[in-house]
């Protein structure tokens, strides 16, 4: 079942509107494609709209809830990692080994904690996506930029969508010790 079908009624109720805009539906499809767990998306959206005054909710698009969704996802992955009792250092090394060919000239500081390992992996992921972006032809870049142009005013979300597209095009999984 799609996110849209699962979340539609609760979002319409939260926003006090009759329908979601095409951009909002598209955003939900993006989150589903990016494999954000449904419960995380729901939690982030609920958390966001609880902070928006009721009279402004109908005019506030759900993609503004992205920061809350990211925070909820971070809490979720931490909780998942703790419940599974992962060997974070081993997982970190395995993740780096998978992408080492992209990072030949990069030296990352050896992590002493899971938080440092996660930060290193996020840094590596950013460097990799920059290299991938730079390696694309102008036409390919233009196609990706056009695909996500409707979210251009939200710079952070726009960049994340482009990053996700690059990871998808080059068949790379997210770099995180908590995403197995």
N, C-alpha and C positions, 0 to 999 in steps of 0.2 A: 504494500500500500504506500502511496506517495506521501511525502510530507504535507503537500497541499491538502489532500483529503483528510489527513490526521489532524492538522493544525487549523484548518480553515475556520471552523465554527468558533474555536476559542479566540483566534485572532480577531475575527469579526466582532465578537462580543467585547473583547478588550478595547478595540478601537471604536466601537459603537458605529460601525459602517455596514453597508449592505454587500460590498464586494471588495476584493483586493485589486490593486492596480496591476497591470501586466508586469511592471518592474518588480513588484513585490512577489508575484508568482514566480517570476524568473529567478529572483533571489533565493526563494525556497528551493527551487530546482538546483541552484548552484550549491547550496548547503548540503543537499542530499547527495549530489554528485561528488562533493568534497568529503563525503562520508562522516559528517558531523552526526553523532547519535541523536535520534529523534528527541529523547528525553533532555538532552543538553540544549538543543534548539528551543524546545518548549520552555525550559527553565530560563534561558537567557532572554527570550521574548517577554515572558511574564515579569521577570525582574525589571526589565527596561520599562515596560508600560506602567508598572506600579509607581515608578518615579516620575512619570509624565502626568501633569495635571489633566484631569478628565476632559476638560474643555479643549485641550490641544491634541488629544490622542487621535482623533479622526484625521487630522492633517499631518500626523507624524508617521512616515513610512517605516515599515518593519526593518528595512536594512539599516536604519539608525540603531537598531538593537545589536548590531554586529559586535561591538565591544563587549557587551554583556554576554553574548554567545561565546566569544573567545574566552572570557573569564570562566564561564561555566564549563567550557571544554577543558580548560587547564585544571580546574578542580577535579573534574571527572577523570582525566588521565592520571593525575596524582593518586587519586583514590584507587583506581584500577591497578596502578603500579604497586601500591602498597599491599593491596589484597592478594596479588599474585606472588609477591616477594621475589621480584626480578633481581638478577645479578646485574646491576646497572652498569658496572664497568665492562663486563663481558658484552652486554648489549651495545654499549657505546662503541667498543672496538669493532664489533661486527658491522654496525651501521657505517662507521668510517671506512671500513674495508670495502664495502659495497660501492662507495663513491670516491675512493682514493684517486682514481684516474682523472677526476675533475679537480683534485686538490694537490696535484703534484708539487707545486711550488709553495704550498701553504703549510706553516707550522702552527699547530694549535697547542695551547698550554695544556699540560696534563691535568685533567680534572681530579679534584680531591673529594668532591661531593656529587651526588646526583644532579643537584641544581647547576653546578659548573659544567657537568657533562651535557645537560640539556641546552645550556647557553652556547656551548661550543657547537653542538649540532645545529642549532638555529643559525649561528653565524656561518657555518659551512653551507647550510641550505641556501642562505642569502647569496653567498659567493657563487655557488653553483648556478643558481637561477640567473644571476647577472651574466655569467659566462655564456649560459645557454641563450639568453636574450641577445647578447652581443654577436653570437654566432648565426643568428637568424638573418635571412635576406630581408630587404626592405618590404617586399610584398607580404611576407609571412608576418612581420611585425604589424604592418598596417591592418591585416586581416584580424589579428588578435585584438589590437586596439579598437577596431570598429566593433568587434563582438561585445566588448565590455564598455563601450563609450557612454552608455546611459548611466553608468555609475562614476563617471569621471569627477563629479563634484565632491565625492567622498574619497579622498586620495588614498587613505589606508585600505579601504575595501577594494578600490580599483587596483592597487598594487597587488593585493592578495589574490584577486581573481586572475590577474595576469600570471602571477607566480604559480597558481594552481594549474592554469592552462599549460604552462611550460612543463611542469612536473608530469602532467598527463601526456603531453605530446612526446616527451622523452622517456615515458614509462618509468618514472621514479616515484618511490614511496616517500611519504613525509619522514624527515629525519628527526626522530624523537626516541628517547629510551623507553617511552611509555606507549608508543605505537608499534606493536609487534607484528 
